[in-house]
Amino acid sequence: MFTSTTQPTINLIYSMLNPLLGLVGAAGSIYCVILGVKFAKAEEPQDREKAKGALKNAIIGFVLIFVLIFALRQLMPQMIKWVNANAPGTITQQGDHGSP
């Protein structure tokens, strides 16, 4: 019953995980380099502390994003089992439909 709705969503999530990791990694690296340069160029102590805080927050944010993406990847099989237990059709990770 819900297989026709949930299977495309699961396939979309699986197909986006690796590109999303690469994109977040690249954006995070570039952003941290920019903030590092601002930190190094800051001459006044208040500007230096502001840049230091922004850099620290950016690093924490990107680490959190990576952890959440990794957790999604690890929890996906359990979520699929839960959906299969509560729906008449079965869902697989590769996009194959099981028997209703």
Backbone as CSV, one residue per row, in Angstrom:
resi,resn,N_x,N_y,N_z,CA_x,CA_y,CA_z,C_x,C_y,C_z
1,MET,0.814,-1.186,0.000,0.000,0.000,0.000,0.865,1.259,0.000
2,PHE,1.780,1.391,0.958,2.627,2.577,1.029,3.925,2.411,0.258
3,THR,4.171,1.233,-0.304,5.430,0.964,-0.991,5.638,1.914,-2.157
4,SER,4.591,2.202,-2.894,4.737,3.085,-4.049,5.104,4.508,-3.628
5,THR,4.815,4.863,-2.400,5.149,6.193,-1.896,6.501,6.212,-1.198
6,THR,6.770,5.214,-0.397,7.998,5.224,0.403,9.228,4.804,-0.374
7,GLN,9.082,3.897,-1.337,10.254,3.408,-2.070,10.980,4.528,-2.824
8,PRO,10.290,5.407,-3.551,11.020,6.502,-4.210,11.723,7.429,-3.217
9,THR,11.107,7.637,-2.062,11.733,8.482,-1.041,13.004,7.840,-0.518
10,ILE,12.964,6.552,-0.250,14.143,5.842,0.236,15.235,5.836,-0.826
11,ASN,14.868,5.603,-2.078,15.858,5.632,-3.163,16.492,7.012,-3.288
12,LEU,15.691,8.052,-3.131,16.214,9.418,-3.204,17.204,9.687,-2.079
13,ILE,16.869,9.252,-0.877,17.772,9.455,0.263,19.088,8.721,0.038
14,TYR,19.007,7.460,-0.396,20.227,6.695,-0.643,21.073,7.314,-1.759
15,SER,20.425,7.803,-2.813,21.186,8.364,-3.929,21.805,9.713,-3.581
16,MET,21.284,10.390,-2.566,21.800,11.713,-2.218,22.842,11.692,-1.104
17,LEU,23.020,10.581,-0.394,23.927,10.561,0.752,25.376,10.847,0.365
18,ASN,25.917,10.140,-0.618,27.317,10.350,-0.988,27.570,11.731,-1.577
19,PRO,26.753,12.196,-2.540,26.979,13.556,-3.028,26.824,14.610,-1.937
20,LEU,25.896,14.374,-1.010,25.685,15.311,0.086,26.911,15.371,0.989
21,LEU,27.500,14.223,1.270,28.728,14.207,2.069,29.841,14.984,1.383
22,GLY,30.000,14.781,0.090,31.027,15.502,-0.657,30.778,17.002,-0.686
23,LEU,29.538,17.379,-0.890,29.183,18.795,-0.948,29.397,19.475,0.395
24,VAL,28.951,18.839,1.465,29.124,19.410,2.798,30.608,19.481,3.152
25,GLY,31.360,18.464,2.780,32.792,18.472,3.051,33.513,19.601,2.315
26,ALA,33.180,19.772,1.050,33.812,20.841,0.262,33.414,22.221,0.783
27,ALA,32.124,22.411,1.012,31.660,23.708,1.511,32.237,24.003,2.889
28,GLY,32.282,22.984,3.734,32.844,23.166,5.069,34.315,23.528,5.035
29,SER,35.062,22.872,4.169,36.491,23.169,4.052,36.723,24.596,3.573
30,ILE,35.995,24.981,2.542,36.156,26.338,1.998,35.764,27.381,3.043
31,TYR,34.645,27.168,3.712,34.175,28.115,4.708,35.160,28.222,5.871
32,CYS,35.694,27.100,6.308,36.659,27.127,7.416,37.957,27.813,7.005
33,VAL,38.379,27.638,5.764,39.583,28.334,5.289,39.333,29.841,5.269
34,ILE,38.164,30.249,4.784,37.837,31.681,4.751,37.817,32.254,6.172
35,LEU,37.185,31.535,7.095,37.154,32.011,8.483,38.546,32.002,9.107
36,GLY,39.381,31.042,8.744,40.763,31.006,9.232,41.565,32.190,8.747
37,VAL,41.349,32.584,7.507,42.035,33.765,6.963,41.553,35.026,7.675
38,LYS,40.248,35.118,7.926,39.722,36.269,8.674,40.324,36.322,10.070
39,PHE,40.464,35.152,10.692,41.058,35.077,12.023,42.522,35.529,11.985
40,ALA,43.242,35.101,10.975,44.654,35.469,10.869,44.845,36.950,10.537
41,LYS,43.928,37.527,9.783,44.036,38.927,9.386,43.513,39.896,10.441
42,ALA,42.754,39.402,11.390,42.157,40.280,12.396,43.251,40.937,13.225
43,GLU,43.182,42.251,13.314,44.206,42.995,14.048,43.750,43.367,15.451
44,GLU,42.494,43.682,15.598,41.991,44.073,16.913,41.545,42.837,17.690
45,PRO,41.730,42.846,18.994,41.360,41.671,19.805,39.888,41.278,19.699
46,GLN,38.992,42.271,19.607,37.572,41.934,19.516,37.245,41.278,18.173
47,ASP,37.893,41.727,17.102,37.697,41.089,15.799,38.275,39.678,15.792
48,ARG,39.402,39.520,16.470,40.048,38.205,16.552,39.168,37.214,17.318
49,GLU,38.572,37.648,18.410,37.687,36.780,19.181,36.418,36.447,18.400
50,LYS,35.915,37.435,17.664,34.727,37.219,16.851,34.998,36.178,15.759
51,ALA,36.137,36.301,15.092,36.513,35.345,14.051,36.782,33.964,14.652
52,LYS,37.389,33.934,15.828,37.675,32.665,16.506,36.369,31.956,16.865
53,GLY,35.403,32.698,17.375,34.104,32.121,17.715,33.366,31.606,16.484
54,ALA,33.428,32.369,15.384,32.773,31.944,14.142,33.417,30.675,13.597
55,LEU,34.736,30.592,13.664,35.449,29.405,13.193,35.093,28.186,14.051
56,LYS,35.053,28.381,15.355,34.700,27.284,16.261,33.273,26.811,15.998
57,ASN,32.344,27.728,15.825,30.956,27.366,15.551,30.811,26.645,14.211
58,ALA,31.562,27.082,13.206,31.506,26.432,11.897,32.018,24.997,11.978
59,ILE,33.109,24.797,12.685,33.661,23.446,12.825,32.674,22.542,13.560
60,ILE,32.087,23.030,14.626,31.092,22.245,15.378,29.895,21.925,14.489
61,GLY,29.435,22.888,13.727,28.295,22.679,12.835,28.564,21.632,11.781
62,PHE,29.736,21.696,11.149,30.046,20.726,10.103,30.270,19.328,10.668
63,VAL,30.865,19.233,11.827,31.013,17.919,12.471,29.632,17.346,12.790
64,LEU,28.739,18.176,13.275,27.384,17.727,13.578,26.664,17.240,12.315
65,ILE,26.822,17.964,11.219,26.201,17.551,9.957,26.741,16.191,9.522
66,PHE,28.059,15.991,9.596,28.648,14.703,9.214,28.138,13.575,10.106
67,VAL,28.032,13.827,11.392,27.534,12.804,12.316,26.085,12.456,11.993
68,LEU,25.267,13.453,11.704,23.868,13.194,11.385,23.715,12.430,10.071
69,ILE,24.506,12.764,9.065,24.453,12.024,7.801,24.904,10.583,8.019
70,PHE,25.957,10.392,8.794,26.434,9.047,9.104,25.366,8.263,9.875
71,ALA,24.712,8.906,10.821,23.657,8.250,11.596,22.491,7.862,10.688
72,LEU,22.129,8.724,9.755,21.063,8.406,8.810,21.432,7.179,7.999
73,ARG,22.670,7.127,7.548,23.131,5.985,6.765,23.065,4.694,7.594
74,GLN,23.419,4.764,8.860,23.419,3.578,9.710,22.003,3.166,10.137
75,LEU,21.124,4.125,10.303,19.774,3.827,10.782,18.785,3.496,9.673
76,MET,19.167,3.708,8.434,18.253,3.472,7.322,17.723,2.036,7.282
77,PRO,18.549,1.003,7.461,17.991,-0.363,7.455,16.947,-0.586,8.551
78,GLN,17.159,-0.033,9.740,16.175,-0.183,10.804,14.887,0.555,10.463
79,MET,14.992,1.717,9.831,13.789,2.451,9.440,13.012,1.680,8.374
80,ILE,13.731,1.032,7.456,13.072,0.234,6.424,12.354,-0.954,7.062
81,LYS,12.990,-1.594,8.037,12.342,-2.707,8.739,11.078,-2.231,9.445
82,TRP,11.140,-1.061,10.047,9.978,-0.521,10.749,8.837,-0.251,9.772
83,VAL,9.148,0.341,8.613,8.114,0.619,7.614,7.531,-0.692,7.107
84,ASN,8.395,-1.677,6.842,7.902,-2.968,6.357,7.014,-3.662,7.380
85,ALA,7.321,-3.510,8.650,6.511,-4.142,9.691,5.151,-3.470,9.827
86,ASN,5.056,-2.202,9.443,3.812,-1.454,9.617,3.059,-1.212,8.317
87,ALA,3.561,-1.743,7.211,2.901,-1.553,5.925,2.716,-2.911,5.254
88,PRO,1.684,-3.075,4.439,1.446,-4.362,3.805,2.498,-4.750,2.769
89,GLY,3.070,-3.811,2.036,4.111,-4.102,1.047,5.473,-4.068,1.702
90,THR,6.465,-4.586,1.018,7.817,-4.544,1.572,8.667,-3.596,0.753
91,ILE,9.655,-3.027,1.408,10.564,-2.081,0.781,11.971,-2.632,0.926
92,THR,12.771,-2.455,-0.095,14.167,-2.871,-0.019,15.052,-1.663,-0.186
93,GLN,16.324,-1.837,0.108,17.257,-0.722,0.020,17.627,-0.392,-1.422
94,GLN,17.617,-1.357,-2.307,18.041,-1.128,-3.671,16.906,-0.669,-4.586
95,GLY,15.709,-0.597,-4.090,14.609,-0.120,-4.916,13.745,-1.230,-5.448
96,ASP,13.997,-2.487,-5.070,13.168,-3.595,-5.515,11.916,-3.658,-4.637
97,HIS,10.816,-3.990,-5.245,9.576,-4.141,-4.499,9.379,-5.605,-4.155
98,GLY,9.030,-5.840,-2.927,8.722,-7.203,-2.514,7.268,-7.499,-2.774
99,SER,6.862,-8.655,-2.416,5.465,-9.018,-2.641,4.583,-8.359,-1.579
100,PRO,3.402,-7.900,-1.979,2.502,-7.236,-1.022,1.915,-8.188,-0.016
